[in-house]
Structure formats: C-alpha cells, structure tokens
Amino acid sequence: MYKRGALTLHALRLTVGDDEYATLVRTWTARHGGGTVTTADFRALAAEHATAGGDALVIRVADLLTAWLDEPALPDLPDGGAAPPDGRGFPGQVGRAEVERAEVERAEAGRAEAGRAHSAAAPS
C-alpha cells in the first residue's frame, strides 16, 4: 500500500492549516480536474497558497515538499500546524490555544450575564 502520498498531503495540511489546505485542494481540482499534471505543478500551487503566511511559510512548504517528495527516508510529520515557534500564527489562522481562550472567555461572560440578570430580577 502507498502511504507516502497521503502522508505528504497530511503533512502539508498540518503546515498550512485546514482552511488554506481546503482552498488549495479546491483550486487544484478546479484547475486540473481531468487533466495531466506534474509534481512541479503541485509544488507551484502549494507555494502559491503558502504566500498567505508570508515568506517563512513559503520556505517551510518548499522544505516540507522536498523532504516528502525527494528524499528516500520517510520524514516525521510536522507537529504544530502553521503557527511558527513564536506562537504568533499567520493571518487568518487561529491556534488551539486561542480557540480554548475564546471559549473560556465566552463561558465567563455568560456566567457574568446570568449573574447580572439574576441580580436584576431579585427583589430589593
């Protein structure tokens, strides 16, 4: 069974993020559905979509594809998705920590609102 192709795509998704990966796949099928393509065509489209994350992401994607497509050894999967080591992320991407923080803030705001509503309804 061939696993390298699927793992390459999974590694790319982890690197560029779910939304950008989904856009890349839709673009790929719209441009090339039913046609003949090359690995160079795929690399070019991946680089095109990586530009949303800036030069650092373009380089990371190129390095990732070199490791997964050109090297004989199977590389490790990337372990963090698209956010760089400083944790700032790229425009349009939200990391797990930001989602969890937003959920906590939303829950706290809901409890505070419920407390205000209860206080307003209580007889003085």
SULDA-V416573 format. One record per residue. N is the residue number from 1. RES is the residue in three letters. SS is DSSP state (h for helix, s for strand, l for the rest). PHI is phi in radians with two decimals (none if undefined). Layout:
# SULDA-V416573
n = [N	N]
res = [RES	RES]
ss = [SS	SS]
phi = [PHI	PHI]
This chain:
# SULDA-V416573
n = [1	2	3	4	5	6	7	8	9	10	11	12	13	14	15	16	17	18	19	20	21	22	23	24	25	26	27	28	29	30	31	32	33	34	35	36	37	38	39	40	41	42	43	44	45	46	47	48	49	50	51	52	53	54	55	56	57	58	59	60	61	62	63	64	65	66	67	68	69	70	71	72	73	74	75	76	77	78	79	80	81	82	83	84	85	86	87	88	89	90	91	92	93	94	95	96	97	98	99	100	101	102	103	104	105	106	107	108	109	110	111	112	113	114	115	116	117	118	119	120	121	122	123	124]
res = [MET	TYR	LYS	ARG	GLY	ALA	LEU	THR	LEU	HIS	ALA	LEU	ARG	LEU	THR	VAL	GLY	ASP	ASP	GLU	TYR	ALA	THR	LEU	VAL	ARG	THR	TRP	THR	ALA	ARG	HIS	GLY	GLY	GLY	THR	VAL	THR	THR	ALA	ASP	PHE	ARG	ALA	LEU	ALA	ALA	GLU	HIS	ALA	THR	ALA	GLY	GLY	ASP	ALA	LEU	VAL	ILE	ARG	VAL	ALA	ASP	LEU	LEU	THR	ALA	TRP	LEU	ASP	GLU	PRO	ALA	LEU	PRO	ASP	LEU	PRO	ASP	GLY	GLY	ALA	ALA	PRO	PRO	ASP	GLY	ARG	GLY	PHE	PRO	GLY	GLN	VAL	GLY	ARG	ALA	GLU	VAL	GLU	ARG	ALA	GLU	VAL	GLU	ARG	ALA	GLU	ALA	GLY	ARG	ALA	GLU	ALA	GLY	ARG	ALA	HIS	SER	ALA	ALA	ALA	PRO	SER]
ss = [l	l	l	h	h	h	h	h	h	h	h	h	h	h	h	h	l	h	h	h	h	h	h	h	h	h	h	h	h	h	h	h	l	l	l	l	l	l	h	h	h	h	h	h	h	h	h	h	h	h	h	h	h	l	h	h	h	h	h	h	h	h	h	h	h	h	h	h	h	h	l	l	l	l	l	l	l	l	l	l	l	l	l	l	l	l	l	l	l	l	l	l	l	l	l	h	h	h	h	h	h	h	h	h	h	h	h	h	h	h	h	h	h	h	h	h	h	h	h	h	h	l	l	l]
phi = [none	-1.63	-1.93	-1.11	-1.08	-1.12	-1.17	-1.08	-1.13	-1.12	-1.08	-1.13	-1.07	-1.10	-1.44	-1.64	1.68	-1.05	-1.13	-1.18	-1.10	-1.08	-1.12	-1.03	-1.13	-1.10	-1.12	-1.01	-1.21	-1.15	-1.38	-2.11	-0.93	1.39	-1.87	-1.83	-2.35	-2.16	-1.07	-1.06	-1.08	-1.16	-1.03	-1.11	-1.19	-1.07	-1.13	-1.02	-1.34	-1.27	-1.06	-1.06	-1.66	1.55	-1.04	-1.07	-1.24	-1.02	-1.15	-1.07	-1.17	-1.07	-1.12	-1.06	-1.17	-1.09	-1.09	-1.41	-1.79	-1.95	-1.58	-1.23	-1.35	-1.32	-1.29	-1.28	-1.24	-1.07	-2.04	-2.77	1.29	-1.48	-1.25	-1.26	-0.98	-1.31	1.36	-1.27	1.32	-2.07	-0.93	1.47	-2.05	-2.13	-1.44	-1.03	-1.07	-1.15	-1.12	-1.10	-1.09	-1.11	-1.13	-1.11	-1.07	-1.13	-1.14	-1.11	-1.11	-1.12	-1.15	-1.10	-1.11	-1.10	-1.14	-1.14	-1.13	-1.15	-1.11	-1.18	-1.48	-1.27	-1.17	-1.54]
